[in-house]
Structure formats: structure tokens, C-alpha cells
Amino acid sequence: MRRWFALLLIVVLVPIAFGALVTERKDFYSNLWAPAHLLLIGQSPYDTTALNADLPPLWLPMAIGAFAPLGWLSEEAATQVWFLFTVALMAGLIHMSLPPTIPTPAVAAAGLLAFFFPPVLNHMLLGQFSVVAAFCLVLAARWLEEGRQWPAAFLLALAAAKPQLSVLPAIGLAAGLASGAGPRGVAVFGAKVLAAAAALSAPVILLAPQWFTDYRAGWEKNPNWHHPSSFYWLHEQLGGFGWLLWAALIAGAVIGCIAIGRKLRPQTAIAWILAITLLVIPYLWSWDFVLLLPLWLLTFGRSTWGVRLLLFAAYAIGWAGMAYVQLAHEGLNALYWWVPWWFAGSTLLVDGRPLQGMLTKDPT
């Protein structure tokens, strides 16, 4: 009960502290509200030129179909609803990531550190989708372990609205499922995920049959951004040889996610797979780094206070580094490429239990 009180208090305080900073015409407008509004008035959701969106919508139809009712609200009201929804999902993500036995002071400390993680602040101000994806993937792993396949399938389908964040988690979860249910079980669950994706996408597919043509045109108009990813950093530093290193890196990541999915318990496995995802995918942004939180929170929650102090020190160094990039380089996104490596690496240094679980018959 006290655990929930601590989280509820944070959920109340965060909108008070940051609600005034959440404004319209950000990523939420371009990727969700404008497409949903156009869909509900009979126009193509992926052609937002009539609404003067700054960027083309790139989230897949599952998100637009799932959250289409937001299009009935005014832009201002929908923006605030999305902000409050994100705060609530953050609280749920913190709750799921922390072990049930963690003391209340540690819950409060972890919750505050999670909400003040710079990618989370940026994510909330922009109205991004990555917290939704992280919440869905963590809960899907839990429900899949409990045998609740249809709810897990809908969560995976919704998370796939940003597919780059979902591919490796899907591979890891499939590997874990295969170890118990075999290839047939994976195929059956995969069919459920596809059916869930079709159901979530149905409003877009039925009301705007031309959606894919407009979606593809949006990608063609999307600027050639420099992303804070290992892929871009390696290419900029090493040219073509950097691409070879990245290919080896992603091959290792796929193999690692399969091994993690098979050997570790789902809550631990999905936390590590989300962190590994950020190390290798080419298309990501600094606000996607919210996917680091399940791993950091899980490790913080099951550690002693001495280890928690080490984790806090690593967090503080990372926070200071991100603040430096923001102040000295105007937050140039490509310069944040090191953040996932720092947080994943420092977490592994202070807590080697996942590796122990990989090498023993007692996964953690």
C-alpha cells in the first residue's frame, strides 16, 4: 500500500511540476493527433499537409487505430490527456520493474530518478510514444509468462507501432516461448500478434485505403537525420568499415537476445533486451532511451543500498554528461550515442547476476 502511495504522490507532483511546459505542435501532434483527427473526418491520416504538421507522421497504423478517439478532442485537450497518460504509464513501468519486496524509500527514490531521467523529460514534453512501447513490452513479457497470450499479443502489436524498438524484444520473447512451447507454440502466438495488429489497424485500413501510399510518401519527405546510434557513430568515425563492425554488433545482439530469452526469467530478460536494442538499432532518438529504465530500475530494486549508491553515481555521471551536451551543443541528438552504452555497461559492472544466470541453471 505504501509503495502505491509513493508512486501516486509522484504521479500527482510530476504534472504539477511539468504540465505547464507541455505545449501543442510537437511530435504528438504530427504523429498521432493530426492523423487521428483526419481519420475521423474521412481524410487520409498520413497526409497531414492540410493541418500544417511540421513533420510527416511515421507511427504505424496500430497506434492511430488504438488511440483514434483522441482525434475527437481539441488539440490542446488531447495533448494534455496524452501527457497524463504517459505519466500514468511511467508509474506502471516503475511498478513492474521494481521487485515487490523493495522498501518504500527505495521506491520513492527510484521513481523520482526515473521521472527526472533527461530522456523521460524530453519524451513527455514532445509527446512521444516510447514509454507506451516500453510499458507494453514489459507487461507483454509478464503476461506471456502467465499464459495470457491474447492480451500479450495486443500489447506487442501496439508496441510495434515503432517497430525498431520491438524487433529484438519480439525475437527474445519468441526464443523464451520456444523453449517451452516449441516452434508450433511460437507460430501460434505469432499469428495472434498479427491478428492483433490487424485489429488495431482496422480503422486506418478500412477508412483510408490509400494510407500506405501516403505513409511511404511521408518517409520520402522525412529529413535525413543523424541519430544517436552506434550505426551512425561507427559510420562517421570509420566509414565503410564501421558498417561491418555494426553488422557484427547486431548479429551478436540477435544471438544474445535469443540466449537471454531462453535462459533468463521474463522480467530480467525483457529489461536486458530493451537495453541491448538501444545499443544496435540504427534509427532511434534520445527520448527512446527511456527503454533503459526497466533494466536500471530492476537492478536498483534488487540490490543493497551500497550497490544502489553505485548505480546512483553512474546515473549522476550520465545525467551530467547529457546536461553538458544539452548546454554546450544545443542538445544535438547525435551526440547522445554513448548514453545506452554508459547505462547498460555500468549496470552490468555493478550487477553481474544476469551473466551468472546465463551460465547456470538458476536464471535471475
Backbone hydrogen bonds, N-H to C=O, Kabsch-Sander energy under -0.5 kcal/mol:
donor,donor_aa,acceptor,acceptor_aa,energy
5,F,1,M,-2.0
6,A,2,R,-2.3
7,L,3,R,-2.0
8,L,4,W,-3.0
9,L,5,F,-2.4
10,I,6,A,-1.7
11,V,7,L,-2.6
12,V,8,L,-2.0
13,L,9,L,-2.2
14,V,10,I,-2.7
16,I,12,V,-1.0
17,A,13,L,-2.4
18,F,14,V,-2.8
19,G,15,P,-2.4
21,L,18,F,-1.5
22,V,18,F,-0.6
22,V,19,G,-1.1
23,T,21,L,-0.7
28,F,126,L,-1.9
29,Y,26,K,-0.5
30,S,26,K,-1.8
31,N,27,D,-2.8
32,L,28,F,-2.0
33,W,28,F,-2.4
34,A,29,Y,-2.3
36,A,32,L,-2.7
37,H,33,W,-3.0
38,L,34,A,-2.5
39,L,35,P,-2.4
40,L,36,A,-2.0
41,I,37,H,-1.0
41,I,38,L,-0.6
42,G,39,L,-1.4
43,Q,38,L,-3.1
47,D,44,S,-1.2
51,L,48,T,-1.2
52,N,49,T,-1.5
53,A,48,T,-1.4
60,L,161,A,-2.0
63,A,60,L,-1.5
64,I,60,L,-1.0
65,G,61,P,-3.0
66,A,62,M,-2.2
67,F,63,A,-2.2
68,A,65,G,-0.8
70,L,67,F,-1.7
71,G,68,A,-2.5
72,W,69,P,-1.8
73,L,70,L,-1.2
78,A,74,S,-2.9
79,T,75,E,-2.2
80,Q,76,E,-1.8
81,V,77,A,-2.4
82,W,78,A,-2.5
83,F,79,T,-1.9
84,L,80,Q,-2.5
85,F,81,V,-2.5
86,T,82,W,-2.3
87,V,83,F,-2.2
88,A,84,L,-2.3
89,L,85,F,-2.4
90,M,86,T,-2.4
91,A,87,V,-2.0
92,G,88,A,-2.1
93,L,89,L,-2.7
94,I,90,M,-2.6
95,H,91,A,-2.5
96,M,92,G,-2.5
97,S,93,L,-1.9
98,L,94,I,-1.8
102,I,99,P,-1.3
106,A,103,P,-0.5
107,V,103,P,-1.8
108,A,104,T,-2.5
109,A,105,P,-2.4
110,A,106,A,-2.8
111,G,107,V,-2.7
112,L,108,A,-2.3
113,L,109,A,-2.4
114,A,110,A,-2.4
115,F,111,G,-2.4
116,F,112,L,-1.9
117,F,114,A,-1.2
120,V,117,F,-1.5
121,L,117,F,-1.7
122,N,118,P,-2.6
123,H,119,P,-2.4
124,M,120,V,-2.6
125,L,121,L,-2.1
126,L,122,N,-1.9
127,G,123,H,-1.6
128,Q,123,H,-2.1
133,A,129,F,-2.0
134,A,130,S,-2.8
135,F,131,V,-2.7
136,C,132,V,-2.6
137,L,133,A,-2.5
138,V,134,A,-2.4
139,L,135,F,-2.5
140,A,136,C,-2.5
141,A,137,L,-2.0
142,R,138,V,-1.6
143,W,139,L,-2.8
144,L,140,A,-2.7
145,E,141,A,-1.7
146,E,142,R,-1.4
147,G,144,L,-1.0
148,R,143,W,-2.7
149,Q,147,G,-1.5
152,A,148,R,-1.8
153,A,149,Q,-2.7
154,F,150,W,-2.1
155,L,151,P,-1.9
156,L,152,A,-2.5
157,A,153,A,-2.4
158,L,154,F,-2.2
159,A,155,L,-2.5
160,A,156,L,-1.6
161,A,158,L,-1.9
162,K,159,A,-1.7
165,L,162,K,-1.9
166,S,163,P,-1.4
167,V,163,P,-1.4
170,A,166,S,-2.3
171,I,167,V,-2.2
172,G,168,L,-2.8
173,L,169,P,-2.8
174,A,170,A,-2.3
175,A,171,I,-2.2
176,G,172,G,-2.1
177,L,173,L,-2.4
178,A,174,A,-2.6
179,S,175,A,-1.5
180,G,176,G,-0.5
180,G,177,L,-1.1
181,A,177,L,-3.6
182,G,177,L,-0.5
182,G,178,A,-1.3
185,G,181,A,-1.0
186,V,182,G,-1.7
187,A,183,P,-2.5
188,V,184,R,-2.5
189,F,185,G,-2.2
190,G,186,V,-2.9
191,A,187,A,-2.1
192,K,188,V,-1.6
193,V,189,F,-2.2
194,L,190,G,-2.2
195,A,191,A,-2.3
196,A,192,K,-2.5
197,A,193,V,-2.5
198,A,194,L,-2.3
199,A,195,A,-2.2
200,L,196,A,-2.6
201,S,197,A,-2.0
202,A,198,A,-0.9
202,A,199,A,-0.5
204,V,201,S,-0.8
205,I,201,S,-2.5
206,L,202,A,-3.0
207,L,203,P,-1.9
208,A,204,V,-2.0
211,W,208,A,-2.1
214,D,210,Q,-1.6
215,Y,211,W,-2.6
216,R,212,F,-2.8
217,A,213,T,-1.9
218,G,214,D,-2.0
219,W,215,Y,-1.7
220,E,216,R,-1.8
221,K,217,A,-1.4
222,N,218,G,-0.9
225,W,223,P,-1.6
227,H,225,W,-0.6
229,S,227,H,-1.9
233,W,229,S,-2.3
234,L,230,S,-3.0
235,H,231,F,-1.8
236,E,232,Y,-2.5
237,Q,233,W,-2.1
238,L,234,L,-2.8
239,G,235,H,-2.0
241,F,238,L,-1.1
242,G,239,G,-0.8
243,W,239,G,-0.9
244,L,240,G,-1.3
245,L,241,F,-2.1
246,W,242,G,-2.4
247,A,243,W,-2.5
248,A,244,L,-2.1
249,L,245,L,-2.3
250,I,246,W,-2.9
251,A,247,A,-2.0
252,G,248,A,-2.3
253,A,249,L,-2.1
254,V,250,I,-2.4
255,I,251,A,-2.2
256,G,252,G,-2.8
257,C,253,A,-2.8
258,I,254,V,-2.0
259,A,255,I,-2.3
260,I,256,G,-2.9
261,G,257,C,-2.6
262,R,258,I,-1.7
263,K,259,A,-2.0
264,L,260,I,-2.5
269,A,265,R,-3.3
270,I,266,P,-3.0
271,A,267,Q,-1.3
272,W,268,T,-2.1
273,I,269,A,-2.6
274,L,270,I,-2.3
275,A,271,A,-1.6
276,I,272,W,-2.6
277,T,273,I,-2.3
278,L,274,L,-1.2
279,L,275,A,-0.7
279,L,276,I,-1.0
280,V,276,I,-0.9
280,V,277,T,-0.9
281,I,277,T,-2.2
284,L,282,P,-0.8
288,D,285,W,-1.6
289,F,286,S,-1.6
290,V,287,W,-1.2
291,L,288,D,-2.0
292,L,289,F,-2.2
293,L,290,V,-1.5
296,W,292,L,-2.0
297,L,293,L,-3.3
298,L,294,P,-2.2
299,T,295,L,-2.3
300,F,296,W,-2.6
301,G,297,L,-2.7
302,R,298,L,-1.6
303,S,300,F,-0.8
308,R,304,T,-2.4
309,L,305,W,-1.8
310,L,306,G,-1.4
311,L,307,V,-2.6
312,F,308,R,-2.6
313,A,309,L,-2.2
314,A,310,L,-2.4
315,Y,311,L,-2.6
316,A,312,F,-2.9
317,I,313,A,-2.4
318,G,314,A,-2.5
319,W,315,Y,-2.9
320,A,316,A,-2.6
321,G,317,I,-2.3
322,M,318,G,-2.4
323,A,319,W,-2.4
324,Y,320,A,-2.3
325,V,321,G,-2.0
326,Q,322,M,-2.2
327,L,323,A,-2.5
328,A,324,Y,-3.3
329,H,325,V,-1.7
331,G,325,V,-1.7
332,L,329,H,-1.2
335,L,332,L,-1.7
336,Y,333,N,-2.0
337,W,334,A,-1.0
339,V,336,Y,-1.9
342,W,338,W,-2.5
343,F,339,V,-2.4
344,A,340,P,-2.6
345,G,341,W,-2.3
346,S,342,W,-2.5
347,T,343,F,-1.8
348,L,344,A,-2.1
349,L,345,G,-2.0
350,V,346,S,-1.7
351,D,347,T,-1.3
356,Q,352,G,-1.9
357,G,353,R,-2.9
358,M,354,P,-1.6
359,L,355,L,-1.3
360,T,356,Q,-0.8
